[in-house]
Every structure is written in C-alpha cells, then in structure tokens.
Amino acid sequence: MATPRMKTAAGQVLVILVTAKNQKEAVKIASAMVTANLVACANIVPAVQSIYRWKGKIVKGREVLIILKSTKARYPALEQAIKGLHSYETPEIIALSVSAGLDRYLEWVASETRN
C-alpha cells in the first residue's frame, strides 16, 4: 500500500527553480511563498555565477538560486505570486516533476501546500 501512495505523491510534487538578483530578493520571495502555503520549503543558494544571453548580449553576473518544493495543484498560483514579487522582466521559474522520493517527505510537501 505504501508504494501507490508514494507514486501518487511523487507525481504531484514539483521542485521549482527561481533565480533572484540578490539575497534580499530571494529571502523576500521564499518567505512570501512559504507564508502563503504555496510551497512547503524554500532553500536559498547564495552566489550562483550566471552566464546567459539577454536581448542579444552575453551577460555574466551573480544571482541567488531559490529551490522551492510544491505541488502541481499550487503551481499556477505560485508562478503568479513569484512574478508579482520578482524584479526581473522575465524571471527564471522552472518546475521539475519529482518521479520518486521519500514517501513521508512527499506527503509533507503535499500537506503543507493544501489551501
């Protein structure tokens, strides 16, 4: 019986990657998402070196990576909330599906993001 629950929970959990311009913005976004129950957890990874093409130019700079854990059901509201707080014209918001994980953790993510 534990295996079907794990597969169901795993299929609904997402890991969302968001980059922010600095630590202050990352903490603001992460805190707001946890407070609104849009994510169960947020990890902030400081000092990420980014190199990307933007409007025809190569840009190199430091950013902060936010790793969020949520569910497919909460993703639309999560994306809108991040866009509303983010300073970038086109913020990186990438959701990755979780195919497997510790059942207890995945159930925790699901329970913390229920509205």
Secondary structure, DSSP 8 states (H G I E B T S, - for coil): -HHHHHHHHHHHEEEEEEEESSHHHHHHHHHHHHHTTS-SEEEEEEEEEEEEEETTEEEEEEEEEEEEEEETTTHHHHHHHHHHH--SSS--EEEEE-----HHHHHHHHHHT--
